[in-house]
Amino acid sequence: MDTQNLKRYSSLLAIPALALATSALTGSTAQAQVVDELQEMDERPVDFEVRAGPSIPGDNLTEIVDVGFAVGGAADWWVNDRVALRLDGNVDLMPGNDVGAIDVQPDTRLFHYGGGILVDLMPAEMERWTLTTSFGAGAVTIDTDEFVAAAATEDNDFTETYFDVNAGLRLGYEATENLEVAVGGQSYVAFLDEEDTDVFAVGNPALDPFDTSVTFPITATLRWSMPN
C-alpha cells in the first residue's frame, strides 16, 4: 500500500474514533451535570413548622360552630431562594353553637391536608425579617360529635370528606440561623355537597343546606430549618 492510500485509510479510521471520543466526552459531561444537579437538590434547605391559635368560622359555619382552636404543621422544600413546595396539615377544633345550657349543634373537627407552594415576598435587604404567602389545595374531613336530636342521621353524627383550597400570609423574624418565629393567618375554603348538610337543620331549622365552609386560623408559628 502506497503512502497516499495509507494516509487516506488512516483519515477514514480517525473519523469514527473521533466521534466515539466526542460522544464519550459529551456523555461524561451530561452525567456530571446530572450529578451536580442532584447534589444541589440535596443541599436545598427543608423547613418545618408547627403552629397554633384561634380558628374563626366564616360563611355558613357561623350558624353551626363558635370560635375554636387550630393546630397545624407544614414542611417546605425550597426549590430556589423564593419558592418552596409545601405539604400542609391543619386541625380546627370548633365548639358547637348552643343556646344557654342547650347544645344546639355538635362540636366539630375539620382535618385539612394537602400540598401547595410557599413564596417569600420580603426583599433581601430586610435581612432577618420574612414575609411569606402560601397557596394550596387538598381535602378536608369534617367530623362531628353526635347530634342532640336522636336519629338525626343514620349514625347520629356527620363525617364526610371534601375538596378544599387554602391561602395564607405570615410575618416572621429569624431569631437564629435555623429558628424563626412568626404570626399569620390562613383561610381554608371547603366545597361541600349541599345534600349532606341538611342534617345541620336538626339543631337549627332556619339553617338552609350549604355547599361551602370557611375557617380562618390565626396562629403563632415556630419554624426551623434543617442544616445543609
Phi, psi and omega per residue, in radians:
M1 nan 2.235 -3.105
D2 -1.316 2.951 -3.061
T3 -1.104 -0.643 -3.115
Q4 -1.135 -0.782 3.125
N5 -1.166 -0.637 3.126
L6 -1.081 -0.740 3.116
K7 -1.123 -0.671 -3.136
R8 -1.114 -0.821 -3.140
Y9 -1.138 -0.645 3.122
S10 -1.107 -0.689 3.128
S11 -1.149 -0.714 3.134
L12 -1.124 -0.677 3.117
L13 -1.227 -0.517 -3.097
A14 -1.237 -0.477 -3.096
I15 -1.106 -0.948 3.108
P16 -1.125 -0.565 3.112
A17 -1.119 -0.726 3.112
L18 -1.150 -0.673 3.123
A19 -1.116 -0.754 3.115
L20 -1.098 -0.738 -3.136
A21 -1.131 -0.721 3.119
T22 -1.125 -0.738 3.123
S23 -1.088 -0.752 3.139
A24 -1.111 -0.726 3.133
L25 -1.136 -0.743 3.122
T26 -1.108 -0.768 3.115
G27 -1.093 -0.692 3.123
S28 -1.135 -0.699 3.120
T29 -1.138 -0.753 3.128
A30 -1.110 -0.710 3.123
Q31 -1.113 -0.714 3.120
A32 -1.114 -0.655 3.116
Q33 -1.127 -0.722 3.112
V34 -1.086 -0.762 3.126
V35 -1.070 -0.760 3.124
D36 -1.079 -0.723 -3.141
E37 -1.135 -0.705 3.109
L38 -1.129 -0.683 3.104
Q39 -1.130 -0.698 3.104
E40 -1.111 -0.671 3.101
M41 -1.087 -0.719 3.126
D42 -1.127 -0.536 -3.074
E43 -1.481 -0.204 3.126
R44 -1.204 2.342 -3.036
P45 -1.235 2.641 3.023
V46 -2.082 2.209 3.122
D47 -1.850 2.540 3.060
F48 -2.162 2.586 3.122
E49 -2.474 2.656 2.948
V50 -2.260 2.588 -3.066
R51 -2.631 2.757 3.125
A52 -2.786 2.658 3.116
G53 2.880 -3.102 -3.133
P54 -1.194 2.602 3.072
S55 -2.098 2.141 -3.058
I56 -1.784 2.170 3.098
P57 -1.310 2.608 3.090
G58 -2.316 2.986 3.088
D59 0.966 -2.297 -3.049
N60 -1.232 -0.380 -3.108
L61 -1.140 -0.368 -3.135
T62 -1.119 -0.366 3.107
E63 -1.481 -0.114 -3.032
I64 -2.053 -0.714 -3.057
V65 -2.274 2.803 3.044
D66 -1.731 3.126 3.077
V67 -1.014 2.334 -3.094
G68 -2.160 -2.609 -3.073
F69 -2.324 2.477 -3.124
A70 -2.161 2.491 2.969
V71 -2.283 2.524 -3.107
G72 -2.736 3.065 3.116
G73 -2.784 2.834 -3.131
A74 -2.725 2.771 3.002
A75 -2.252 2.282 -3.087
D76 -2.149 2.171 3.098
W77 -1.889 1.988 -3.037
W78 -1.370 2.077 3.109
V79 -1.535 -0.364 2.977
N80 -2.732 -2.944 -3.056
D81 -1.203 -0.284 -3.020
R82 -2.049 -0.414 -2.998
V83 -2.196 2.377 3.092
A84 -2.251 2.541 2.971
L85 -1.446 2.447 -2.921
R86 -2.263 2.336 2.912
L87 -1.909 2.255 -2.989
D88 -2.326 2.497 3.035
G89 -2.472 2.524 -3.108
N90 -2.663 2.499 3.085
V91 -2.175 2.163 3.036
D92 -1.769 2.141 3.113
L93 -1.861 1.812 -2.964
M94 -2.010 2.165 3.070
P95 -1.306 2.486 -3.139
G96 -1.247 2.639 3.060
N97 -1.070 2.542 3.076
D98 -2.448 2.855 3.069
V99 -2.135 1.877 -3.037
G100 1.113 -2.193 3.141
A101 -1.622 0.068 -3.067
I102 -1.718 2.166 3.072
D103 -1.387 1.902 -3.139
V104 -1.377 -0.683 -3.136
Q105 -2.174 2.648 -3.126
P106 -1.340 2.730 2.985
D107 -1.068 2.497 -3.018
T108 -2.279 2.472 3.089
R109 -2.120 2.334 3.093
L110 -2.067 2.049 -3.125
F111 -1.803 1.904 3.141
H112 -1.751 2.391 3.083
Y113 -2.654 2.391 -3.103
G114 3.095 -2.885 -3.122
G115 -2.371 2.990 -3.138
G116 3.066 -2.635 3.128
I117 -2.276 2.690 3.033
L118 -2.120 2.310 -3.092
V119 -2.130 2.256 3.097
D120 -1.508 2.090 -3.077
L121 -1.761 -0.225 -3.008
M122 -1.340 2.320 3.057
P123 -1.034 2.568 -3.067
A124 -1.056 -0.534 -3.091
E125 -1.241 -0.155 3.115
M126 -1.352 -0.056 3.048
E127 0.970 -1.822 -2.926
R128 -1.489 -0.128 3.099
W129 -1.475 2.537 3.108
T130 -2.276 2.556 3.015
L131 -2.395 2.002 -3.065
T132 -2.207 2.625 3.018
T133 -2.212 2.620 -3.115
S134 -2.324 2.614 3.077
F135 -2.410 2.420 -3.111
G136 -2.781 3.052 3.099
A137 -2.612 2.740 -3.134
G138 3.083 -2.311 -3.099
A139 -2.429 2.788 3.042
V140 -2.334 2.342 3.003
T141 -1.841 2.098 3.132
I142 -1.767 2.171 -3.065
D143 -2.323 2.291 -3.116
T144 -2.073 2.833 2.906
D145 -1.247 -3.132 3.118
E146 -1.195 2.541 3.065
F147 -1.289 2.657 -3.133
V148 -1.127 -0.788 -3.118
A149 -1.241 2.288 -3.141
A150 -1.096 2.475 3.085
A151 0.995 0.612 3.099
A152 -1.083 -0.656 2.995
T153 -2.335 3.080 -3.134
E154 -1.023 -0.683 3.132
D155 -1.783 0.057 3.135
N156 1.108 0.433 3.019
D157 -2.728 -3.036 -3.073
F158 -2.347 2.113 3.063
T159 -2.468 1.929 -3.124
E160 -2.501 2.718 3.119
T161 -2.120 2.384 -3.075
Y162 -2.424 2.919 3.037
F163 -1.331 2.465 3.039
D164 -2.530 2.836 3.093
V165 -2.224 2.814 -3.140
N166 -2.589 2.747 3.062
A167 -2.648 2.568 -3.093
G168 -2.658 2.927 3.119
L169 -2.491 2.393 -3.070
R170 -2.505 2.419 3.036
L171 -1.914 2.250 -3.072
G172 -2.342 2.938 3.103
Y173 -2.397 2.249 -3.129
E174 -1.423 1.723 -3.106
A175 -1.186 -0.636 3.058
T176 -2.395 -3.102 -3.128
E177 -1.058 -0.587 -3.054
N178 -2.042 0.055 -3.084
L179 -2.216 2.277 3.126
E180 -2.220 2.434 3.011
V181 -1.949 2.500 -3.044
A182 -2.665 2.824 2.992
V183 -2.295 2.581 -3.125
G184 -3.071 -3.118 3.134
G185 -2.326 2.680 3.140
Q186 -2.384 2.457 3.083
S187 -2.002 2.225 3.078
Y188 -1.988 2.162 3.130
V189 -2.069 2.079 -3.127
A190 -1.890 2.549 -3.120
F191 -1.919 1.858 -2.988
L192 -1.684 2.902 2.987
D193 -1.552 2.039 -3.060
E194 -0.993 -0.598 -3.118
E195 -1.145 -0.471 -3.136
D196 -1.257 -0.545 -2.927
T197 -1.527 -0.041 3.114
D198 -1.165 -0.255 3.121
V199 -1.119 -0.486 -3.121
F200 -1.217 -0.235 3.075
A201 -1.209 -0.220 3.070
V202 -1.032 -0.724 -3.140
G203 -1.506 -0.342 -3.123
N204 -2.577 1.612 -3.084
P205 -1.017 -0.376 -3.139
A206 -1.393 -0.142 -3.089
L207 -1.433 2.139 3.088
D208 -1.448 2.660 3.038
P209 -0.996 2.605 -3.075
F210 -2.398 2.808 -3.069
D211 -2.147 0.148 3.038
T212 -2.444 2.644 2.993
S213 -2.374 2.533 -3.085
V214 -2.339 2.352 2.981
T215 -2.282 2.578 -3.123
F216 -2.185 1.503 3.026
P217 -1.233 2.297 3.031
I218 -2.000 1.972 -2.886
T219 -2.265 2.683 2.888
A220 -1.626 2.439 -2.975
T221 -2.268 2.459 2.936
L222 -1.991 2.228 3.108
R223 -2.172 2.459 3.045
W224 -2.407 2.554 -3.109
S225 -1.814 2.437 3.032
M226 -1.332 2.242 3.118
P227 -1.051 2.493 3.110
N228 -1.203 nan nan
